[in-house]
Amino acid sequence: MSTPSKASATQTRDFVAEALNLESLVTYQKHSVVSKQILNKKAGTLTLFAFDKGEGLSEHTAPYDASVLILDGKAGVTIGGKLYSLKKGGMIIMPAGVPHSLKAVVPFKMLLIMIRSAE
């Protein structure tokens, strides 16, 4: 998986108590991954991403479970060596400490939901 060749800086803005059309908050850019954080709290974050075809996030781990909700397009998500194909409306939870990666089969947008907890 490639890391983004060009990625916009994560933009932060307070979106609390605002009706949102998630899909329209990020736009595709050629050969890029675009991200926009819509919530950043001690308990977790909500971040939107737009990936051009072929772009992705290389294999990595996270200290907390992370959920991906596909808003548009199709993506391949690999978790612990197993490939999952997701399309618009699909969601998957990537467990803490397990290597995972994402790649755009076609341009796709997603919402990354990261909830931090000590359980």
Secondary structure, DSSP 8 states (H G I E B T S, - for coil): ----SEE---EE---TT----GGGGS---TTEEEEEEEEEETTEEEEEEEE-TT-EEEEE--SS-EEEEEEESEEEEEETTEEEEEETT-EEEE-TTS-EEEEESSSEEEEEEEE----
